[in-house]
């Protein structure tokens, strides 16, 4: 079966099903707000009109070190097939390169910004040096063939907790006794009290949106590990993420200045603390190490696929030069460690940063990265959803000491907590037909109460019919016709069994109707949750397949929160 509402090509399901209108932004070579082009000096005897030009897009903080190494390397007159290699280093935010690479294949990567314009091939670098391997995995979720097989780490900068030096002094006993763990527990205790009292915390945490900043992603992963000790704590994590989002700053460059506005702790890369303190600020920062296994920025040297052979050969030679020993001082003097965590000569220690070897780990687990970003999105990203509740009589059947319908109610109430305050939600119920229980409402505190009370008052009907196909078709049409750009538009189905043939006779008929309804620029995300052992899994999974959605199942009440949340984040 085929249709415009289904994913196409080999890219990820969601990315290619979310072709939002691309905002016009400058190509990488012209984004003056985030990119500074620095051209390596030619080696003597290599004219600028000849040779092979190797274009390198590097994270802004490491670009000067890459440039220094390129300048030194140029004096060795590197060449490919008798042609001199000229290295063109461009300082570009990883989020902007990632967005452009996703747009290159018609996909979209959520980097908390307007979708990137589709770049032309000359605007794509031959080599990308982002600050973290996590970026490579995120791009590969959209384009599996984006990079060559080898991505060598050039440097390491562990994620630390940055605090004003004055705060570190007052917290010295806590830090000496429990280190970063004690600081995090103190901040979390304050945050939980702030959530309960509906106030800002006394120890505000600064953060950049983890979808845009790898060091902040590391901080979000740390909080997830500490808060979500089991799946039942997902709601707690959502609440913490929402709280710290209130003190979020626009980008990493603004984070040090946020301390002057009251922020007292923030996840930052070690090199960023070093760079800030090197400016001799009136209020320097102290770096609290997170300990063995903490997340780290690892600066992978990734070659893009599709380059001419000479460019790939030039990239291989430049990678060998950068990973060798000859040009390492260019990195160490700027506060970068070796990939193994050692600090070489010239490393600027101080303010809680020592030259001792650190044990930290790249953020190279794509599932863990995706799940952390998913929780952050669920907590803070706006969405517009329509929930479809099955009220057929079979919902009264027992399920592990409860009933299918009771589990459905609990699922819906738990799921409602996961939507951000900037989201909106409506409810339809269905048996042999469907009706609107509530229109799509903004999730104000008052409307949350209305939705919860309406859900709690629902009861199964005496009707055995379950017009799932027809209800889903009508919901898909309504959501498409009333589509709101810039947010996730989603249908959530909660049902316990196969569809009756009322209105829409078969899956094939449903697929044909959806093909006629779907609009490629108005993607609808679909989450189907089957409750109990009477669910027709093949049916739900086929609907998920034809819409690019996800199907999940609840067979025991204790699975409610984890299944609902994982389905919502998929």
N, C-alpha and C positions, 0 to 999 in steps of 0.2 A: 504494500500500500504506500502511496506517496501523497504528499500534500504540503502546502506552504506552512502549515502549523507544525511540521515536524523538523527536527534538526537535519542539517545536510552536511556532507563532507566528513572529514575525519577529526574535526575539532571537537571540543567538549560540548556536552549537551546544552548547558545553559548559555555559554558564551555565544554560540552561533544562533541561539534562539532569542538573543537579546540585542538585535540590531537597532538600537535606538538611533535617532537622528544624530549624525556626527557633527559636533560643533567645529567650526572652522578655527583651527589653531595653526600657528606657524610650524613649518617643518623643523626638524631637529637643528638644522643649520641656522635657523633664523629665530629661534625662541630666545630672544635677548634677555627675557626676565629670568630664565633659568639656565641658560647656556652661555658659556664663554669659550670662544674658539681660540685655541693656542696652537700654533703651528711649530713643529720642531725645527730647529735649525738644521740646514742642510750640511752634510759633511763636505769638507773641502773636496772639490772635484766632482760633486754631484749637483748638477744644475736643477733648478726647480721645474724646468720644462721636460725633463725626462725622468724615467724611473717608475717605480711602483709606489703608489700612495696608499698607506694603510690607515684607514679611518677608525679611531678608537673613541667610543663614548664611555666616559668614566664618571663614577660618582664624584660630585664636586670636591669633597674633602680629600680624595686620593688622587685627583687629576694632577695637582702640582707635582706629586711624587712621581707619577707615571711620566709626566713631562720632563722632569729632571733626568730620569733614567733614559728616556728617549733621546734627549740632547746628548748625553754622554755616549750612548750607543751609536749615535750618528757619526761620531768621530772614528768609529771602527770601520766605516764605510760598508755597512751591511748591504747585501745585494741578493737578488733572485734572477737567475738566468742572465747574469751580467748587467742587470738593471738595479740602480740604487734604490733602497727602500727609504721612503719618506714617511714619517709617522705624524699623523694629524690627530692631536688629542683634543677632545671636546668635553668640557665639564657639563654634564647633563644629569638632572635628577633621575634616579632609577625609575620612579613612578611614571615619568614622562616617556622614557624609552619603552617601558613595559606597555604603556597604553598604546604607543605607536606600533609596536610589534604585534599586538593583538588586532589593532585596526587593519594592519597590513593584510591579514587573512580574512577580513570581514567579521572579526569577532569583537568582543568587548571585555575589558578587564576592569573591574571596579577598583579604582584608585582614588576614590573620593574626590573626583573632579569630572568636569564635562568630558564626554567621550572624545578621544583623539580623532583628528581628521586622518583619513587614509593617506599614509605617506607615499611619496614616489620612491622608487628603488634607490636613486642616488642619495636619498636622505637616510637610508638605513646604514648604520655603521657596519664595518666588517667585523669588529670586535666590540664586545660590551663588557665593561668591568663595573657591575653594580656593587652595592655594599654587602649584599647577602645572597647566598644560594637560594634563599626562599623566593626571590624574584624569578629565577630561572624556572623553578617548578610552577610558579603561578602562570608564567607565559606558556609553558609547555602544556598546561591544562587547556589552553586555547589552541596552541599549535605545537603538536608533539615533535615536529621535525624542525623546530626553530634553530636548534644549536647543534654544533658538532659534538663528537663523543667525549672530548676531553675539556674540562673546565677547571684549571688549576688555580688554587688559592694563592693570592699574592701577599696577603697580610692578614692579621687578626686584630680586632679590637673588641674586647669583651663588653657586654652590656653591664653597666653598673647602676647603682642608685646614686644619683647626684643630689646632694643636699648643701645648703649654704654652710660654709665652714663654721659659722657661729652656732647653727643648729647641731652640727656634728659635735661641737664642744659640749653643749648642754646635754646631749644624749650619749655622751661618752660611756657612762656605766652600762647602758643598754647595749651599745654597740660592742663594747668589750666582752660582754657576757654572751650575747647572742648574734652579733653581727647583723648582716642584712636581714636574716630571718626575724630577729627581734624588731628591727625597724619596720618591716612589712606587717608584722602582727600588730604593732602599735598603731600603724596607719589604718589597718583594716578594722581594728576595734573602734577607732575614731569614726571611720566611715560608716560602720554599722549603726553607731549611735546617731550619726547625722541623718542616715536614711530613716531611722525610727522617728527622729524628732523633726524631720522634713526641713533640714538646714544644711548649709554647706559645712564641710568638715573643718575642724580646727587645724588639721594637717593636710592641706590641699595637695593633691598630686597633679603635676603637670604631665601632659602627654600629647603627642601628635597622633592624628588618626592612624591606627595601626595598618590600615589599608594603604597608606602612603609612606610610612616610615618604618624601616626595619628595626631600629633600636626600640621604638615604641611597641612594635609587634613582639619583640622579646619581652618587654615589660608586661604586655597583655598575657603572654604565655605564662610568665611567672605567676601572675595573679590567678590565672585559671588553675594552675597546679596547686596553689595554696588554698583557694576558696572551694573549688569543686572536687572535694575528696571522694564524692560518689555522685551518681547521676541525679540524685534527689536534690543536690545543691545547685542545680543549673539556675534556678530562680535567684539564688543569692548572687551568683556571678553576674547575671543580667543586671541586677540592681547595682552592684559595684561598678560595672562598666558604664551604666547610665550616670552614676554619680561623678566619676572622674571625667566623663565627657563634658561636664559643665565647666571644667577648667582646662579644656583642650585648647591647644594653640595651633596656628595654621601650618607651621613647618618647623623643622629642626632648628633652623637659624633663629627662630623666635623663642625657642625654649629657654635658653639661658636668661633672657630678659624677663621671662615670666616669673622668675624668682623675686624680682623687684616688685611684682604685683601681688606677692603673698604666697606663691607656690613654695612648698617646703621640701618636696621630694619629687624626683622625676627619673624615669629610666632614660639613660643616655649612653652613648658609646664612650668608652674610656678616652679615645682620642679627642672627642668633643669637649670633655672636661679639661683636658690638657690644653687644647686650643683656646678655650675661653679664659683660663687662668693665665695664659701667656700674654693676654692683653692687659694684665695688671689691673683688673677690675676692683672697684672699692669693696665689693663683697664677693670674694672668691668662692669657688665650689669645692666640696670634698667628694671624693668618689668612694662609695661603700661597695666593695666587691661582693658578688653574689655567691661565690664559692664554686667548687668543682662541678663541672657539667653545666654551668650557666650558659645561656645563649650568647652567641658572639657573632659579630659581623666578620665575614671571611673573604670578601672581595675576590670572587672568582673571575678568572680570565676566560670568557666564553666567546668562541668564534661562531658567527652566524653561518648557517648553511646557505648555499647558493652563491658563494663567492667564486670568482674565477680562480683557477688553480694557482696562479702567481700570488694572488692575494692570500690564499690559504697558506702557501709556503712562507710568505712574509710574516703572517700572523704566528705561525709555528716558531719561526726564528725569534720574533720579538718576545713571545711567551718564554722561550728558553732563556733569553737574556734576563727577563724580569724575575724568573724563578731561580736563577743562578745566584752566585754570591757577590758578583762584581758591583751591583747597583743597589745593594740593600740599604745603604746609609740614607738614600733618598727617602726611604720609607720610615726608618727608625727615628730619624731626627724630627719627623713630624708627628711622632706619637703612635706609630703603628708597630705592632709586634710581628714577629715571624709567624707564619701559619701554625707552628707548633706551640705558640704562646710564649716563646722566649723573647727577651728584650735585648737587642744588640747595642753596640756602642752608639752613643748619641741619643739614646732614648731618654726623653725628659721626664724623669720620675718626680714625685712630689704630690702633696695634697691627698694623701691616702693611696697614691699610685706608686708602686714599687717596681723595681726592675726584676723582681723574682718571677720565675715562670708561672704562668697561670694555666689552669685547666678549664677550658671552655669549649662549647660545641657549636658548630654551625647550625643554623636553622634549616636543616636539609630534609626534614620529615614532611613531605607534602600534605599528608593527612592531618597532622597536628597543626600545621600552618593554616590549612583550609578550615579546620574546625574552630580555631581561635578567631579567625576573621569572621566566620559564620556567627559565632556568639556575639561578637562586636556589632555586626550588622543587625542581628536580631534585637540587640539592646538599643541601638541608636538610629539605624537607617529607617526611613519612613516606608511603609508599605500600605497597600490598599487591598483588602481581602474580602472575599465572600465565602462563608462557610455553609455547606449543604449538609443538613442533619437528616438521617434516615429515621423515620418514626414508624416504620412498618411493625406489625405485631410481633415478628420474630425477635425484635429488640428486647422483648421481655424475658427471653430465654436466660437461664442461669449461666454464670461465668465465674468460676473460681471463687465461690462464696458471695458473689454479687450478681448483677445482671449485666447483659451486654449494654443496655441503655444507661445504667448507672456508670459504667466504665466510660461510655461515650460522653456523658455529662462531665465527668471528672477530667477527661481529656480536653474538652473544650474550655473548661475553666482554667486548667493549667496552661493551655495554649494561649489564652487571652493575656496572661501575665507576660508572655514573651514578646508581645508587640510593643513597640515604643510609643510614647505619648504623641508623637507626630504621625502615627498611623491611623488607619480607619478600618472598620470591620462591619459587615452586615451578615444577617443570618436568614437562610431559607430552610424550610423543612419540606420533606417530601414523603409521600406514600404512593398512591396511584396518580397523584398530581403534586404540584409544589405550590407553596405559598410563602410570601415574605413575612418573616417574623419581625425583623427590623430592617430598615434601610441601612445603607452603609453610613456609619456614624463615625465622626472623629472621636478618638479615644481620650476624651476629657475624663476627669474623675467621675463626673455625673453620668456620662455615657457608659463608662465601664460598669457602674452600678446597675444601669438599665440592662445592659447586655447580660451581666451575671444573673440578675433576677429573672430575665426571660429564659435563660438557659436552665436555671434551677426549676422553673415552673413547667418545663416540658415533660410530657409523658408519652409513652408509646401508644399508638392508636390500635383499634381493633381490625385495621385493614392489613391484609397480608401482602398487598401489592407494594412493589418498590421500583418506581419509575426512575431509576438511576440514569439511564441513557438520556431520556428526554429532559430530565432536570439538568443534567450536566450540559447538554446542548444549549438549553435556554440560558443557563448561567454564563456559558462561554460567549454567547451572542451579546448578552447584556454587558459583560465586562469588556468586551471588545468595542462595543458602541460607546461606552462611557469611559474608555481608557484614559488614564491620567499619566502623562509623560513625567519622567524623572523619579518615579517611585516603582517599587515592585508591585505589579498587578497580579493577584494570586487567587485561585479557587482552591478551597480545602474541602474535601469530601470525607465524611465520617459515615460508614455503612457497615452492615453485618452480613450481607448476602448478595446473591446474584440479582441482576436487574430483571424486572418483568419486561414484557414486550410492549408495554403501553407507550404509544407515541412514536418511539424509535425501536424498530424490531430487532436490530442486531448490531454487533460491533462494526460490521462492514458499513451498515447504514449510518451509524454514528460518525465513522471516519469520513464518509462522503460529505455529510452535513458540516462537519468541522472544517473540511477543506474549503467549503463555500463561505464560511464565516471568517476564517482566519485572515488577519492582515499582517504582513511580514514586519511592518514598523510598529505593531502593537502586540508584542509578545505577552502571552498569559502564562504564568507559571502555575503548575498543577501539583497539588499534594493530595494523595489518596490514602486514607487510613482505614484499614479493615479491622473490625472489632469482632473477636470470637472465632471459633473454629468452623463456622459455616460460610466464611467468606470464599467467594470464587476468586482465588488469587490470579488465575490466568486472565480473568476478565479485567481486574484492576490493573494488572501489569501491562495488558494490551492498551488500555486507555493511557497509562503512563508512557508507554512507548510511542504512541501516535501523537502525543502532545509534548513529548520531551520532559515529562514530569517524573514523579517518584511515587512509588507505592510502598507502604509500611504496614505492619500488622501488630495488633495488641491482643495477646491471648491471656494475660494475667494482669490484674489491676496495678501491680507494682511496676509494670512496664510503661505506664501512662506517660509520665513526664519525659523519660528518655526517648521513647519512640516518637512522641509528638515533636519534640524538639529536634531530633535528628532528621525527621522527615521535613520539618519546616526549613531546616538549614541546608538541605540537599539541593 
